[in-house]
Amino acid sequence: MAVEFTPLGSGCSVQFGTGLTTAAPGSAQNMYLCVSDVVATRDRLTALGVEAGDY
């Protein structure tokens, strides 16, 4: 299963899912998610079951 996000007007996207890479889980570094409202985005992601630390 995979989900792909593409910002409006962007030529880039990011994919989240299982089996997309052979890299070890947790090995990604220096990843950024840029949003206009970090509190609303965090609330939405945690409502969907994403684990997030305090801000």
Secondary structure as UniProt FT lines:
FT   STRAND          2..5
FT   TURN            8..9
FT   STRAND          14..17
FT   TURN            25..26
FT   HELIX           38..47
FT   TURN            48..49
//
